[in-house]
């Protein structure tokens, strides 16, 4: 399917919403260039997870400075390191359980904390962000087991499920959708809502946009995605809904917001997941943002970042129970 035909199809679906570009073309082009130069996850001849982690940690610590308005408190959640993160204006209130991205293999402590702080301000909520175990040292199901353990811990602290929202980007978007499915399987109460930004939803890597958007994606390399997948999960498990939530059943689950950019090889992952949620009886809204790269809401230099954050806020704050006194 051509890009134009694909885009027209996106506009026609009731649960997909097309969002036009707001950032000037020159600035967007500059951002895409910088992302491709410094953040592209492409495997060269000397590529390994340890060198990738070291490179991204240097970039994160050098360029992502924690602002003065951001509060952080480290806690241990049944043996899992986690941070309570909030904007200085937020006191108490409901909770966002945020599951960070990083191809299941790395984390960006400062960048993710800053984004969590922005979410805290927008949602008027505290954010709990766990350092779930990473692959390849801890392959599937370690990460989703940790996410479930942290959610159970929140319930054990007397926090009502309707006062909890779950969210994440990229691999964290996968864990967000998988967590909802695991909770349903275990018969546990669901959170009030969930949102997934640029989620990985199909470990089989079967989406058409792995091919059609490969040249447009400045961060994710279609040729390298099988490497990251294999660090996390054995190929025999790729159709497991807890690995590939595109195969899940969503009837009775809370409303889900998905945000994705058209400059992403994961575009089909997001749209197919939205279709699956809708067709299996779930409630979903999928925003397709023109020209945006992977996990674009985290990039506050883009106008779309603030707009996407506002949309997440409207989506969550429309749930009366979440902010009841």
Backbone bond lengths (Angstrom), bond angles and torsions (degrees), N, CA, C in turn:
res aa  C-N    CA-C-N  psi(-1)  N-CA   C-N-CA  omega(-1)  CA-C   N-CA-C  phi
1 X - - - 1.459 - - 1.529 109.51 -
2 X 1.327 117.82 133.12 1.460 120.63 178.43 1.513 110.87 -69.21
3 X 1.352 114.90 161.57 1.460 119.52 178.37 1.522 111.29 -58.87
4 X 1.326 117.25 -45.58 1.466 120.79 -178.66 1.530 111.04 -61.89
5 X 1.352 115.69 -44.07 1.460 119.07 -179.70 1.518 110.61 -65.50
6 X 1.331 116.02 -40.49 1.469 120.20 178.76 1.524 109.97 -60.52
7 X 1.337 117.53 -44.02 1.458 121.62 -178.27 1.526 111.45 -65.92
8 X 1.323 116.93 -38.68 1.469 119.24 178.05 1.522 109.90 -63.84
9 X 1.339 116.94 -39.57 1.449 120.38 179.34 1.530 110.43 -63.62
10 X 1.324 116.99 -39.14 1.452 120.26 179.59 1.520 111.21 -60.08
11 X 1.321 117.07 -39.57 1.463 120.73 -177.52 1.528 112.43 -67.67
12 X 1.327 117.08 -21.76 1.453 120.32 -173.35 1.524 113.35 -83.75
13 X 1.329 118.97 -18.88 1.453 120.92 -172.03 1.522 111.25 -83.40
14 X 1.344 115.85 140.15 1.459 120.51 -174.72 1.520 112.78 -67.79
15 X 1.318 118.43 -29.29 1.463 120.82 -177.10 1.528 112.67 -99.57
16 X 1.331 117.33 2.77 1.459 122.22 175.54 1.522 109.50 -110.34
17 X 1.328 116.02 133.29 1.464 120.29 179.71 1.518 109.37 -123.49
18 X 1.320 115.54 126.74 1.462 121.90 179.81 1.527 109.58 -85.45
19 X 1.330 117.68 129.89 1.462 122.01 179.91 1.526 108.20 -117.06
20 X 1.329 118.81 115.54 1.473 121.05 -177.01 1.520 112.08 -69.48
21 X 1.311 115.34 159.19 1.456 121.66 -178.76 1.521 110.85 -69.37
22 X 1.344 115.89 140.04 1.461 122.11 178.47 1.526 112.43 -114.53
23 X 1.322 118.21 -29.17 1.464 122.18 -179.60 1.525 109.95 -74.94
24 X 1.349 118.37 136.96 1.468 120.26 177.38 1.530 111.64 -56.60
25 X 1.319 115.61 147.60 1.464 121.04 -174.33 1.528 111.65 -58.83
26 X 1.338 117.69 -39.35 1.459 119.91 -178.08 1.523 111.24 -63.10
27 X 1.336 116.61 -46.78 1.458 120.19 -179.08 1.521 110.86 -65.57
28 X 1.328 117.56 -42.40 1.454 119.98 178.22 1.518 110.64 -61.17
29 X 1.327 116.93 -42.58 1.456 120.18 178.66 1.523 112.20 -60.74
30 X 1.334 116.38 -39.24 1.463 120.75 177.98 1.522 110.79 -65.14
31 X 1.320 116.55 -43.53 1.468 120.76 179.28 1.527 110.31 -62.51
32 X 1.326 117.35 -44.88 1.459 120.39 179.53 1.521 111.35 -61.88
33 X 1.348 116.89 -37.39 1.461 120.68 178.19 1.522 111.14 -64.25
34 X 1.325 116.59 -46.45 1.463 120.59 -179.33 1.527 110.75 -63.85
35 X 1.318 117.17 -42.38 1.463 119.97 178.33 1.527 110.92 -60.41
36 X 1.316 115.97 -44.44 1.452 119.36 -179.34 1.523 113.00 -65.34
37 X 1.337 116.88 -32.10 1.466 120.94 -177.60 1.528 111.61 -77.25
38 X 1.340 117.60 -39.57 1.462 120.54 -171.02 1.525 114.72 -108.86
39 X 1.329 118.10 -22.39 1.461 119.48 -171.85 1.523 113.80 -121.28
40 X 1.310 118.77 4.79 1.461 119.22 -177.01 1.532 110.11 -67.55
41 X 1.320 115.68 129.34 1.459 121.78 -179.20 1.523 109.07 -93.13
42 X 1.327 114.14 74.62 1.462 121.43 -176.95 1.522 108.86 -119.43
43 X 1.313 116.69 135.45 1.461 121.50 -175.61 1.521 110.87 -88.55
44 X 1.348 115.63 112.90 1.456 121.07 172.54 1.517 110.44 -90.88
45 X 1.337 116.79 -172.13 1.475 119.88 -176.26 1.527 113.92 -63.87
46 X 1.344 118.13 -29.94 1.466 121.21 -178.85 1.528 112.04 -105.54
47 X 1.317 116.91 21.53 1.459 120.64 -173.85 1.526 111.37 -72.76
48 X 1.338 115.60 133.80 1.458 121.07 168.36 1.526 108.07 -154.77
49 X 1.312 116.51 165.83 1.462 121.27 -174.21 1.524 110.94 -63.54
50 X 1.315 117.80 -38.63 1.461 120.52 -177.28 1.522 111.82 -64.09
51 X 1.340 117.78 -44.37 1.465 119.83 179.04 1.521 110.95 -68.50
52 X 1.333 117.57 -35.08 1.460 120.60 176.34 1.516 110.36 -62.71
53 X 1.329 116.94 -47.07 1.459 120.36 179.49 1.526 111.01 -59.89
54 X 1.333 116.73 -44.29 1.469 120.18 -178.19 1.526 110.65 -63.34
55 X 1.336 116.98 -42.32 1.471 120.16 -179.17 1.514 111.29 -64.88
56 X 1.329 117.31 -46.93 1.453 120.11 -177.78 1.531 112.13 -70.22
57 X 1.329 117.00 -31.92 1.468 119.59 176.49 1.519 110.71 -65.17
58 X 1.336 117.33 -40.07 1.472 120.87 177.06 1.520 110.92 -61.87
59 X 1.321 116.71 -44.70 1.462 120.55 -179.93 1.521 110.28 -64.98
60 X 1.321 115.76 -43.84 1.459 120.73 -177.89 1.529 111.26 -62.63
61 X 1.322 117.53 -45.87 1.466 120.23 -177.09 1.526 111.86 -72.61
62 X 1.309 117.45 -27.86 1.467 120.70 -177.39 1.511 112.47 -81.47
63 X 1.313 117.10 -41.74 1.466 120.15 -170.55 1.528 114.29 -107.10
64 X 1.321 118.49 -15.48 1.464 121.09 -178.37 1.526 108.59 -107.79
65 X 1.301 117.23 91.15 1.456 122.09 -177.88 1.523 110.47 -90.55
66 X 1.321 116.30 132.01 1.456 121.19 -179.95 1.528 109.37 -68.99
67 X 1.344 118.75 122.74 1.471 121.11 -178.58 1.531 111.97 -74.27
68 X 1.322 115.62 159.59 1.459 120.68 -177.41 1.511 114.05 -65.76
69 X 1.334 118.17 -23.42 1.461 120.26 -176.90 1.528 112.86 -80.95
70 X 1.333 117.22 -5.54 1.449 120.49 -173.92 1.528 110.62 -94.57
71 X 1.311 115.99 128.39 1.464 121.54 178.18 1.520 109.72 -104.80
72 X 1.328 116.42 137.02 1.461 121.80 178.44 1.525 109.99 -133.24
73 X 1.313 115.63 140.07 1.460 121.35 174.62 1.524 108.51 -141.67
74 X 1.328 115.85 118.51 1.458 120.29 178.97 1.526 110.10 -77.15
75 X 1.333 116.06 139.78 1.454 122.24 176.43 1.528 108.35 -139.49
76 X 1.321 115.26 160.72 1.463 121.76 172.24 1.524 107.81 -105.85
77 X 1.316 116.21 123.63 1.464 122.15 179.69 1.520 107.95 -109.89
78 X 1.319 116.78 93.34 1.462 121.06 -177.83 1.533 111.08 50.36
79 X 1.324 115.51 44.65 1.453 120.88 177.83 1.511 115.53 89.33
80 X 1.328 118.04 -4.54 1.469 121.51 -179.97 1.522 108.71 -100.27
81 X 1.334 119.38 121.33 1.466 119.70 176.16 1.530 110.05 -64.33
82 X 1.308 116.59 138.31 1.465 121.30 -179.99 1.518 108.71 -150.66
83 X 1.330 115.27 160.87 1.462 120.89 177.39 1.510 110.28 -123.29
84 X 1.328 115.23 132.59 1.454 120.40 162.19 1.522 106.69 -82.82
85 X 1.326 116.42 125.27 1.459 122.48 -178.53 1.521 108.14 -127.24
86 X 1.316 116.04 134.84 1.462 118.42 177.89 1.514 110.36 -153.60
87 X 1.316 114.66 154.89 1.459 121.37 170.18 1.526 108.25 -71.97
88 X 1.328 116.39 149.12 1.464 120.46 -176.93 1.522 112.68 -58.47
89 X 1.331 117.45 -23.19 1.464 120.69 -177.97 1.522 112.96 -82.93
90 X 1.347 118.25 -6.62 1.461 122.04 -174.09 1.514 109.61 -100.24
91 X 1.306 115.61 127.57 1.464 122.13 177.07 1.530 108.78 -127.61
92 X 1.336 116.36 119.67 1.461 119.41 178.54 1.519 111.42 61.56
93 X 1.324 115.70 -147.07 1.458 120.41 175.39 1.515 113.35 85.90
94 X 1.328 116.25 -167.97 1.462 121.98 -176.45 1.524 111.59 -70.76
95 X 1.344 115.92 177.69 1.458 121.79 -170.87 1.524 110.42 -128.60
96 X 1.324 115.53 136.18 1.455 122.88 166.65 1.522 107.79 -105.28
97 X 1.326 117.08 118.14 1.458 121.92 170.59 1.518 106.83 -87.06
98 X 1.343 116.32 109.82 1.469 119.97 -174.92 1.525 109.81 -107.93
99 X 1.333 115.53 127.63 1.453 123.58 -179.36 1.525 108.31 -109.32
100 X 1.321 115.62 108.37 1.469 120.76 -172.54 1.526 111.70 -70.39
101 X 1.328 114.90 158.73 1.452 121.49 174.57 1.523 111.50 -87.48
102 X 1.346 114.31 -173.23 1.457 120.45 -179.85 1.515 112.91 135.31
103 X 1.338 116.32 32.49 1.474 121.73 175.78 1.523 112.35 54.88
104 X 1.325 117.59 26.76 1.461 125.17 -177.90 1.528 112.92 64.20
105 X 1.342 117.91 5.24 1.467 120.74 -171.48 1.525 114.60 -124.09
106 X 1.338 119.23 -15.74 1.458 120.30 -178.67 1.517 109.78 -148.36
107 X 1.334 115.33 168.79 1.465 121.52 175.72 1.523 108.57 -137.00
108 X 1.336 115.83 158.09 1.466 123.93 176.84 1.525 106.78 -120.21
109 X 1.326 118.70 87.56 1.468 121.26 -169.88 1.517 114.33 -55.47
110 X 1.335 117.95 -44.97 1.459 119.41 -177.47 1.520 111.95 -74.45
111 X 1.326 117.13 -47.46 1.464 120.60 -178.30 1.525 111.15 -60.58
112 X 1.315 116.32 -42.81 1.461 119.19 -179.78 1.525 111.25 -70.16
113 X 1.331 117.56 -34.96 1.470 119.82 177.88 1.527 110.89 -65.84
114 X 1.332 116.85 -42.29 1.468 120.23 179.34 1.527 110.13 -61.90
115 X 1.325 117.24 -44.49 1.459 121.04 178.30 1.523 110.66 -63.17
116 X 1.337 116.90 -41.58 1.460 120.05 177.40 1.521 111.07 -61.76
117 X 1.337 117.38 -37.33 1.454 120.36 177.26 1.514 112.43 -65.03
118 X 1.309 116.77 -39.09 1.463 120.41 177.30 1.531 110.21 -65.03
119 X 1.326 116.35 -40.66 1.460 119.83 176.98 1.526 110.90 -64.08
120 X 1.334 116.75 -39.93 1.462 120.67 178.26 1.520 111.07 -57.76
121 X 1.310 116.04 -45.29 1.470 120.19 179.88 1.521 111.00 -64.82
122 X 1.318 116.74 -43.78 1.465 120.61 -176.15 1.531 111.78 -68.60
123 X 1.338 116.43 -40.74 1.464 120.45 -175.77 1.515 112.54 -91.71
124 X 1.329 116.70 -6.42 1.467 122.33 -175.46 1.529 109.96 52.80
125 X 1.339 113.81 48.76 1.456 121.49 -174.90 1.524 110.51 -139.45
126 X 1.317 115.24 154.44 1.459 120.46 169.77 1.533 108.95 -77.14
127 X 1.317 116.55 147.46 1.463 121.46 178.84 1.519 108.85 -115.34
128 X 1.319 116.40 128.15 1.458 121.72 172.25 1.525 107.81 -107.92
129 X 1.331 116.11 117.46 1.465 120.75 -177.17 1.530 109.26 -119.58
130 X 1.330 117.94 105.75 1.462 120.85 -178.83 1.522 111.94 -81.47
131 X 1.324 115.44 148.90 1.462 121.89 168.97 1.520 107.72 -90.72
132 X 1.335 115.35 75.65 1.456 119.30 -179.82 1.530 109.88 -62.85
133 X 1.317 116.13 157.10 1.457 120.77 -176.77 1.531 111.04 -65.81
134 X 1.325 115.24 142.79 1.449 122.44 -173.68 1.526 111.52 -106.65
135 X 1.340 114.89 149.59 1.454 122.52 170.63 1.538 108.29 -83.04
136 X 1.311 118.62 157.96 1.474 127.78 4.50 1.528 114.46 -85.67
137 X 1.345 116.77 -7.66 1.458 118.40 179.63 1.529 111.86 -61.30
138 X 1.323 115.47 -33.98 1.467 120.92 -178.10 1.533 108.36 -131.86
139 X 1.309 118.61 84.53 1.472 120.77 -178.68 1.520 111.65 -73.18
140 X 1.335 114.66 178.22 1.454 121.49 176.75 1.524 109.29 -51.03
141 X 1.339 117.40 135.72 1.471 129.23 12.36 1.531 114.61 -102.81
142 X 1.327 118.91 27.02 1.465 120.62 -173.07 1.521 112.14 -57.47
143 X 1.338 117.60 -48.98 1.467 120.48 -174.87 1.520 111.82 -63.74
144 X 1.322 117.48 -45.86 1.464 119.26 -178.43 1.524 110.51 -72.98
145 X 1.335 117.90 -31.48 1.463 119.73 173.23 1.524 110.78 -60.41
146 X 1.349 116.08 -42.72 1.464 120.27 179.08 1.524 111.23 -64.49
147 X 1.336 116.53 -41.98 1.466 119.72 178.77 1.527 110.91 -60.73
148 X 1.325 116.53 -42.13 1.469 120.23 178.25 1.523 110.77 -64.49
149 X 1.318 116.56 -40.74 1.466 120.19 -179.17 1.531 110.22 -63.63
150 X 1.329 117.18 -41.63 1.464 120.26 179.86 1.519 110.62 -66.34
151 X 1.326 117.67 -40.30 1.469 120.32 178.32 1.524 110.44 -64.07
152 X 1.330 117.51 -43.12 1.469 120.45 176.71 1.525 110.95 -60.53
153 X 1.327 116.23 -38.63 1.465 120.64 179.39 1.521 110.80 -62.74
154 X 1.328 117.53 -41.77 1.468 120.00 177.38 1.526 110.38 -58.94
155 X 1.320 116.47 -43.63 1.464 119.35 178.19 1.526 110.82 -62.84
156 X 1.327 116.24 -38.33 1.463 119.67 -178.85 1.521 112.19 -68.28
157 X 1.341 117.05 -19.93 1.459 121.11 178.00 1.528 112.03 -83.88
158 X 1.331 116.36 5.32 1.459 120.66 178.77 1.515 113.91 85.44
159 X 1.336 117.68 12.04 1.466 120.81 177.73 1.521 108.34 -84.06
160 X 1.298 117.18 120.84 1.453 121.77 -177.22 1.534 110.29 -69.29
161 X 1.333 117.74 141.50 1.466 119.72 -176.59 1.522 113.67 -59.03
162 X 1.339 116.67 -31.97 1.465 118.77 179.15 1.525 112.56 -72.26
163 X 1.337 116.61 -4.66 1.464 121.81 175.96 1.523 110.79 -105.53
164 X 1.331 116.45 15.01 1.466 122.33 179.74 1.519 109.06 -122.15
165 X 1.328 116.11 135.80 1.462 123.43 170.05 1.518 107.09 -121.40
166 X 1.320 117.06 144.42 1.464 122.27 177.81 1.521 108.41 -114.19
167 X 1.335 116.58 139.14 1.463 120.42 177.95 1.509 110.90 -152.21
168 X 1.326 115.23 165.15 1.452 120.33 177.55 1.509 110.75 -177.56
169 X 1.337 115.26 164.29 1.464 120.49 178.38 1.521 110.72 -122.55
170 X 1.330 115.81 145.81 1.463 123.15 177.00 1.529 110.20 59.51
171 X 1.348 118.38 -119.57 1.461 119.91 176.01 1.518 110.65 -58.95
172 X 1.345 116.96 -34.08 1.462 120.15 176.14 1.511 112.77 -66.78
173 X 1.337 117.26 -28.41 1.462 120.41 173.20 1.515 110.96 -67.66
174 X 1.330 116.32 -39.07 1.459 120.67 173.70 1.526 110.20 -59.63
175 X 1.335 116.65 -47.66 1.464 120.55 -178.41 1.528 111.35 -65.02
176 X 1.333 117.03 -33.04 1.464 120.59 177.83 1.521 110.92 -61.87
177 X 1.327 116.98 -51.03 1.465 120.35 179.97 1.529 110.65 -67.03
178 X 1.337 116.51 -40.41 1.465 119.70 179.50 1.523 111.15 -64.33
179 X 1.340 116.96 -36.00 1.461 120.01 178.73 1.521 111.15 -62.06
180 X 1.325 117.54 -43.63 1.464 119.80 177.72 1.523 110.95 -57.80
181 X 1.333 116.06 -42.24 1.463 120.21 -179.92 1.524 111.22 -67.99
182 X 1.323 117.93 -39.19 1.462 121.23 178.42 1.534 110.98 -65.92
183 X 1.327 116.33 -40.91 1.463 119.89 178.15 1.526 110.58 -61.51
184 X 1.336 116.38 -43.68 1.464 119.88 178.56 1.527 110.64 -62.42
185 X 1.326 116.78 -42.14 1.461 121.39 -179.90 1.527 110.96 -63.04
186 X 1.346 116.79 -36.04 1.459 121.76 -178.58 1.526 113.20 -85.78
187 X 1.333 117.22 -5.12 1.455 120.63 -179.06 1.511 113.77 72.98
188 X 1.330 117.30 24.24 1.458 122.06 179.64 1.524 110.39 -90.62
189 X 1.331 117.96 153.28 1.471 120.11 179.07 1.518 111.47 -64.67
190 X 1.321 115.16 142.90 1.461 121.79 -178.73 1.535 110.86 -84.93
191 X 1.341 116.67 154.33 1.469 119.59 172.14 1.522 110.81 -69.73
192 X 1.331 114.97 175.17 1.467 119.61 -178.23 1.516 112.26 -68.86
193 X 1.323 117.29 -33.79 1.467 122.04 -176.20 1.512 108.37 -167.83
194 X 1.334 115.46 172.22 1.454 120.84 177.59 1.522 109.09 -148.43
195 X 1.336 116.12 151.26 1.461 120.28 172.95 1.519 109.28 -137.51
196 X 1.320 114.86 144.05 1.464 122.11 -178.43 1.527 108.66 -131.11
197 X 1.326 115.56 123.79 1.459 122.61 -179.96 1.524 108.54 -103.57
198 X 1.323 117.21 124.76 1.469 122.45 178.40 1.524 111.65 46.58
199 X 1.337 118.59 52.00 1.460 119.18 -173.12 1.527 113.29 -75.30
200 X 1.322 114.94 145.16 1.463 121.93 166.16 1.522 106.12 -84.38
201 X 1.314 117.75 119.54 1.464 118.75 -175.03 1.519 114.61 -121.85
202 X 1.334 117.98 -8.79 1.462 120.56 -175.39 1.522 109.34 -137.17
203 X 1.324 116.56 103.06 1.459 120.59 -179.01 1.518 112.65 -69.20
204 X 1.331 117.63 -12.29 1.459 120.09 173.78 1.523 111.93 -75.55
205 X 1.328 117.12 -9.96 1.476 122.95 178.66 1.526 110.65 55.37
206 X 1.324 115.81 45.33 1.459 121.11 -172.29 1.523 113.86 -95.86
207 X 1.322 118.70 -2.14 1.455 120.51 -177.62 1.518 113.21 -65.35
208 X 1.327 116.08 140.23 1.468 121.19 -178.93 1.522 112.03 -62.57
209 X 1.340 117.58 -28.30 1.465 119.27 -175.91 1.530 112.85 -76.50
210 X 1.324 118.80 -6.84 1.466 119.01 167.27 1.527 110.01 -60.11
211 X 1.322 115.89 -27.21 1.462 121.02 177.48 1.530 111.87 -96.95
212 X 1.335 117.03 -49.53 1.460 119.52 -170.94 1.529 113.37 -75.15
213 X 1.342 119.20 -23.25 1.469 121.12 -179.67 1.530 112.34 -112.33
214 X 1.322 117.71 11.58 1.465 121.04 -176.44 1.529 111.80 -60.22
215 X 1.315 117.02 -40.90 1.461 119.64 -178.23 1.520 112.59 -74.93
216 X 1.329 117.13 -20.87 1.467 120.98 -176.50 1.517 112.71 -88.71
217 X 1.337 117.94 -22.38 1.465 121.46 -174.44 1.524 110.20 -81.91
218 X 1.354 118.46 114.83 1.460 119.59 -177.54 1.525 113.94 -80.78
219 X 1.326 118.52 -13.62 1.464 121.45 -172.61 1.520 111.98 -108.67
220 X 1.318 117.55 -54.02 1.453 121.25 -174.83 1.522 110.82 -91.51
221 X 1.314 115.89 129.98 1.452 123.48 179.76 1.527 108.34 -101.90
222 X 1.316 116.64 117.58 1.465 120.11 -176.78 1.522 111.34 -58.09
223 X 1.331 117.40 -34.12 1.464 120.23 -178.70 1.522 112.40 -71.08
224 X 1.335 117.18 -22.82 1.463 121.31 -177.33 1.527 112.27 -95.58
225 X 1.311 117.99 -15.49 1.468 120.32 -177.65 1.526 113.26 -57.84
226 X 1.349 119.94 -38.58 1.468 117.82 176.77 1.534 112.82 -60.12
227 X 1.334 117.02 -33.39 1.467 120.10 177.69 1.525 110.55 -61.62
228 X 1.342 117.34 -50.18 1.457 120.24 -179.91 1.527 110.90 -64.11
229 X 1.324 117.36 -40.95 1.466 121.09 177.58 1.521 110.32 -56.97
230 X 1.342 116.72 -45.44 1.456 120.35 -175.60 1.518 112.58 -70.84
231 X 1.348 117.68 -21.91 1.460 119.60 173.63 1.518 111.29 -68.14
232 X 1.329 114.94 -29.56 1.472 120.71 -172.97 1.518 112.86 -93.61
233 X 1.327 117.70 -43.51 1.458 119.41 -169.31 1.520 110.47 -145.49
234 X 1.325 115.43 146.39 1.460 120.82 176.34 1.523 109.68 -70.77
235 X 1.313 116.18 145.08 1.455 121.41 -175.86 1.535 111.17 -59.10
236 X 1.330 117.82 -27.86 1.467 120.71 -178.99 1.521 112.39 -66.00
237 X 1.343 117.45 -17.91 1.467 120.89 -175.43 1.527 114.12 -103.33
238 X 1.322 118.85 11.14 1.465 119.65 -169.41 1.525 113.27 -69.71
239 X 1.317 118.53 -17.38 1.475 119.40 178.16 1.528 112.20 -95.30
240 X 1.316 118.35 -0.05 1.464 121.98 175.60 1.524 108.61 -63.81
241 X 1.349 119.17 125.43 1.465 120.07 -178.90 1.526 113.90 -59.01
242 X 1.342 117.78 -25.76 1.456 120.07 178.75 1.524 111.78 -77.50
243 X 1.326 116.89 -10.73 1.467 123.53 172.80 1.519 109.53 -102.93
244 X 1.319 115.86 -43.39 1.466 123.26 -177.86 1.531 108.41 -121.10
245 X 1.328 117.69 85.66 1.472 119.92 -175.03 1.519 114.07 -64.68
246 X 1.323 118.08 -5.70 1.464 119.84 173.04 1.525 110.78 -63.41
247 X 1.332 117.56 -16.12 1.465 121.75 179.65 1.521 112.54 -100.54
248 X 1.334 118.51 7.33 1.452 121.22 -175.52 1.515 113.69 -80.32
249 X 1.342 115.01 170.40 1.468 123.24 174.27 1.526 107.72 -114.15
250 X 1.327 117.49 127.43 1.459 121.73 -167.10 1.526 114.01 -117.03
251 X 1.309 118.15 7.49 1.463 119.41 177.13 1.525 109.68 -62.03
252 X 1.325 116.35 133.23 1.450 120.96 179.06 1.516 114.86 83.95
253 X 1.324 117.73 -3.22 1.455 121.24 178.71 1.522 110.20 -87.01
254 X 1.335 118.00 162.90 1.465 120.30 -176.98 1.526 111.95 -70.25
255 X 1.333 117.32 166.33 1.469 119.99 178.15 1.517 111.03 -62.58
256 X 1.340 115.17 145.50 1.470 122.28 -174.91 1.521 108.78 -128.14
257 X 1.327 116.54 132.05 1.457 123.56 172.39 1.519 108.38 -108.62
258 X 1.336 116.38 130.89 1.466 122.35 176.07 1.520 108.14 -119.68
259 X 1.327 116.78 134.74 1.461 122.52 175.10 1.523 108.98 -123.18
260 X 1.337 115.84 134.00 1.464 121.50 -175.79 1.521 108.94 -148.48
261 X 1.322 117.68 149.38 1.457 121.98 177.13 1.520 111.44 -103.16
262 X 1.328 116.35 156.95 1.464 119.35 179.76 1.518 112.44 -78.99
263 X 1.341 118.61 -12.87 1.467 121.57 175.71 1.532 109.72 -94.87
264 X 1.330 116.19 45.19 1.458 121.01 -178.76 1.517 110.73 -134.49
265 X 1.317 115.91 136.67 1.456 118.67 173.04 1.529 111.08 -69.56
266 X 1.333 117.36 -15.13 1.467 121.18 178.72 1.530 112.98 -88.16
267 X 1.320 117.69 9.52 1.461 120.15 -178.91 1.526 111.35 -56.58
268 X 1.320 117.47 -45.95 1.463 119.84 179.00 1.521 111.95 -68.15
269 X 1.336 117.67 -33.61 1.463 119.67 176.26 1.524 110.15 -56.15
270 X 1.329 116.03 -46.27 1.463 120.60 -178.05 1.522 111.26 -68.26
271 X 1.327 117.03 -46.73 1.465 120.02 -175.97 1.520 111.69 -68.52
272 X 1.327 117.16 -37.96 1.461 119.65 177.75 1.525 111.41 -68.60
273 X 1.333 116.44 -35.87 1.467 118.96 175.97 1.518 110.43 -64.85
274 X 1.342 116.81 -42.59 1.461 119.78 177.86 1.522 110.84 -60.96
275 X 1.320 116.50 -41.98 1.465 120.06 177.82 1.526 110.97 -61.64
276 X 1.330 115.77 -42.68 1.475 119.80 179.90 1.530 111.24 -64.06
277 X 1.334 116.11 -43.66 1.458 119.55 178.93 1.521 110.21 -59.83
278 X 1.332 115.50 -46.82 1.472 120.92 -179.30 1.526 111.05 -62.41
279 X 1.319 117.55 -48.06 1.455 121.11 -173.46 1.526 112.15 -73.37
280 X 1.346 117.72 -23.01 1.464 119.88 178.85 1.528 112.14 -92.22
281 X 1.335 116.80 8.86 1.457 120.57 173.70 1.502 115.25 96.62
282 X 1.331 118.09 9.88 1.451 121.12 178.17 1.516 111.96 -88.13
283 X 1.323 115.12 176.88 1.458 122.29 179.16 1.516 108.61 -113.66
284 X 1.328 116.90 121.67 1.458 120.20 -173.66 1.516 111.08 -146.51
285 X 1.315 115.08 145.81 1.459 122.90 168.65 1.515 107.00 -131.46
286 X 1.318 116.34 125.53 1.464 121.38 -178.35 1.523 109.23 -117.33
287 X 1.336 116.16 117.59 1.461 122.17 179.05 1.523 109.36 -96.48
288 X 1.315 116.39 124.83 1.461 122.50 179.57 1.523 107.89 -108.39
289 X 1.326 116.67 111.86 1.467 122.87 -170.54 1.523 110.59 -98.54
290 X 1.315 115.33 119.26 1.459 121.69 -175.19 1.533 111.64 -63.07
291 X 1.332 115.73 126.65 1.458 122.06 172.62 1.510 115.79 78.48
292 X 1.346 118.27 0.65 1.459 120.31 -172.41 1.529 111.93 -86.25
293 X 1.349 115.48 144.74 1.462 120.89 178.29 1.516 111.85 -88.02
294 X 1.300 115.19 179.89 1.452 123.25 -178.20 1.530 111.45 -57.78
295 X 1.344 115.76 131.92 1.469 123.09 176.21 1.530 112.04 55.17
296 X 1.324 116.97 39.10 1.466 121.91 -173.92 1.522 114.88 -61.22
297 X 1.356 121.22 -28.82 1.468 117.14 179.48 1.522 114.05 -60.29
298 X 1.334 117.79 -21.16 1.463 120.35 178.51 1.522 112.48 -75.39
299 X 1.337 117.27 -12.25 1.468 121.53 -174.84 1.523 108.63 -96.32
300 X 1.341 117.43 89.94 1.466 119.74 -170.45 1.519 113.28 -72.10
301 X 1.337 118.35 -3.88 1.457 120.23 174.69 1.534 110.74 -74.04
302 X 1.312 117.38 -18.60 1.456 122.21 -179.94 1.522 110.51 -90.04
303 X 1.319 116.97 137.89 1.461 121.65 175.89 1.532 110.16 -59.72
304 X 1.331 116.09 -35.26 1.458 120.56 -178.97 1.526 112.13 -63.57
305 X 1.327 117.30 -26.39 1.455 119.93 178.35 1.524 111.19 -60.76
306 X 1.331 117.09 -47.76 1.462 120.56 178.69 1.528 111.50 -66.87
307 X 1.325 116.24 -38.63 1.463 119.38 179.67 1.524 111.01 -65.55
308 X 1.336 116.63 -42.71 1.465 120.10 178.94 1.522 110.70 -65.02
309 X 1.335 116.67 -40.74 1.458 120.60 177.51 1.527 110.40 -61.43
310 X 1.329 117.35 -42.46 1.465 120.55 177.71 1.525 111.44 -62.15
311 X 1.338 116.17 -38.03 1.463 119.46 178.64 1.531 111.26 -66.01
312 X 1.329 116.78 -38.81 1.467 119.92 175.70 1.526 109.00 -61.81
313 X 1.337 116.06 -43.26 1.458 120.10 178.95 1.512 112.48 -59.80
314 X 1.332 117.34 -46.86 1.463 120.26 179.45 1.521 111.44 -62.92
315 X 1.328 116.00 -39.95 1.457 121.36 -179.94 1.530 110.60 -61.59
316 X 1.332 117.47 -46.49 1.457 121.57 -176.86 1.525 111.57 -74.74
317 X 1.329 116.01 -44.97 1.465 119.00 -175.03 1.529 112.86 -71.83
318 X 1.335 117.11 -9.87 1.464 120.03 174.85 1.526 112.07 -75.22
319 X 1.347 116.59 -7.94 1.465 120.84 179.58 1.521 108.27 -90.45
320 X 1.325 119.63 108.17 1.474 121.38 -171.46 1.520 113.35 -58.60
321 X 1.331 117.39 -41.32 1.457 120.57 -175.21 1.519 112.80 -65.80
322 X 1.327 117.30 -26.07 1.457 120.10 -174.61 1.524 111.91 -62.43
323 X 1.327 116.76 -36.38 1.454 120.09 -175.78 1.532 113.18 -116.42
324 X 1.302 116.37 20.68 1.459 116.84 177.81 1.539 109.68 -67.41
325 X 1.313 116.04 149.94 1.472 120.71 179.97 1.522 110.50 -84.85
